[in-house]
Amino acid sequence: MADFECAVIGAGLAGLSVALKLGRQGRRVLLVDRKASLSDGIHTTGIFVRRTLEDFDLPGDCLGPVIRHVSVYSPSLARFDLESPFAEFRVGRMGRLYTELLGQCRTAGVTTALDSSLESIVSHDGTSSLVLQTGLRRWKSDARLIVGADGAGSRVAEHLDLSRNSEWILGLEDVYRDTIATGPPRIHCLLDPELAPGYIAWAVHDGEELHLGVGGYAAQFKPAEALKRWTQVARTRLRLPQGERVERRGGRIPVGGVLPRIASQFGLLVGDAAGAVSPLTAGGLDPCLRLSEFAAEVLGATLQTGDTSLLEAYSGEAFRRKFRARLWLRAALRTVRSRRAINAAFWCLRTPIGRRLAGRIFFHPASFPDAPNLQPPLGRWSPHQA
């Protein structure tokens, strides 16, 4: 018998969510992460959207104040504002959230191996053998199924011969605390193909923290220089005071959409490893949680029945069809290099029709297919039967 029924590689939001759901099903789960502390090396701003906040039970003390206001800027810093009557966004205190979810995993019986790296996977006869490195100790463990929650450059995807991300933007941000509140909490977005080619520069101010960041295609800009320029603009032109900088975050954000092949008979991918990020907005937390919920259901059914064909329901192709329009828009953003073109488009966005479009992009509740569309053909199986 395998040491574990499931080994989850990567303890970000996706990996923690899958491990926790499987642990609560009574499964024998191993959760592995290369970091000694999950509060170190955060890669995401952590903006949770309204639909996520409504559908998932996130600890309130791990979330910042509600944000309803968005300001959008052209390269020349012309501005228009949007306001929602709903509680649209909250910024997660991600280190605190990861630590809380890790504790819940352990309470649910999940075995954790932090400060541990994956060296290799050999899959055969319905089982995968993992070689792991913890400090100077190399050790082995077997698992019936593997979950790759190890980020945009997933090694699990490589080992299991699954699809891999090939398009991403690079994000870099600084986090400041003890800032002086300037008006209601707000998200500021700058559209500038020179400062943030293919994406945006952002400032998220919720009254407790200020996140200043830039993102774009790595070959088209220098992130550190761009962030320095944007920080100066935010301070002098947007009048956003910056307190003590407490953290710098950065990493690759996949924007090619959910990958076509994200499961095999030996396991599956979740989160950034599966490309579960909006190709247009690069928002990944809502897709991450929804895909992880689906993954846990498919994995539970597979482990309960022993029927690995159930993993075929976990198909990236079905998700890609949902994102066709966003993939087209991503392709268009990739080619825009002219500030003049962005300025012209910006003035169009200030028209009534343009504002409705902008409101739909920022405030539309559906960032990922609705839960009923995610249900696999699992017959009468229920996670409560496990």
C-alpha positions, 0 to 999 in steps of 0.5 A: 500500500502507498504511504499516502493516497495523495501527495500535494506539491506546493502549499500556496492557496491552491495546494492548501485548499486541495489538501484541506478538502482531502484531509476532511474527507479522511484521506491520507495526504502529504503536503510538501512545500520548499519554504520553511515558513509559508508567510515568507516569499509571497508572490501575489497581491492577494486581491479577493473579488466579490464572487470569491468572498460570497462563495468561500468561507475565508477567515475574516481576520485574514482580509483587509477592509472592503474596497468599492472604488477603482480609478483608471489612468491613461499614460498621460494620467487622465483619470476616470473613477468607478464605484460599485455598490457592492463589497467588490474586493478585499486584499488578503493578508496572505501570510496569515491566511496561508498559516491559518489554512496550514493549521486547518490542514494539520487539524484535518490529519494532513501530514506536512513537510515544509522546507522540503523540495521535490527531487523526482517522481517515478510513476508506475503500476498506479503509484508514484514514488517521490524523492524529497529533500529536507535539509541534508536528508533525502527521503522517499515516499509513495502516493497513489495520486500527485497534485501539482500546486507548484506554480507557473513553472511546475515541475510536477507537470514536467514529471507527469508529462502534462501541459506547461505554461508558455506565456506569462507576465512578470509582476513586482510589487512593494508592500507598505504598512502604517500608511496614512489613509487618503480617502476611501479604500481604492484600486488605482490602475495605470494603462501604460505600455512603456511602464507595464507592457501588456498589463498594468501598474497598480496601487491598492490602498485599503487604509491598512496596507499600500501595494504598489506594483507593475506587471508586464512581458519580461522581454519588454521592460525592466521591472525594478526600474519600472516599479521605481518610476511608478512609485515616484508617480504614485507619491507625487502625482497620485498623492499616495503616501508611502510608509515603511516598506515591509515586503517586496513580492514578485513572480511569474503570472501565467496568462495563457489560460487554463492549460489543455492537459491538466490531468493523467492517471497519476495526478493533476495540476491546480492553481498557477501550475494549471494556468488557472488565471484570467488571461485578461486581468491576470486575477488568479485567486478565484479560479484557483479556489474553484479549480481546487474545489473541483480537483478535490472532488475528482480526486476523492472520487478516484480514490474512493472508487479506484477508477482513474478514468474519472480523472478524465473529467478534469479537462483543461480544454473545457475551461479554455472554451470558456475563456476564448474571448479573454484569450483574444483580448490577451493577444491584442494586449500583447501587441499594443506598444503605443502610448498614443493608442492607449490614450485614444482607447482611454478616451473611448472608455470614458464614454457611457458605453466605455464605462459600462465595459470598464465596469464589467471588466472590474466588477463582473462577478463571473471570473471563472465558470459557475460551479454547476458547469464544473461538476464531473460525471461522478455518478452518485459519489459524494465526498461524504461517502469517503 
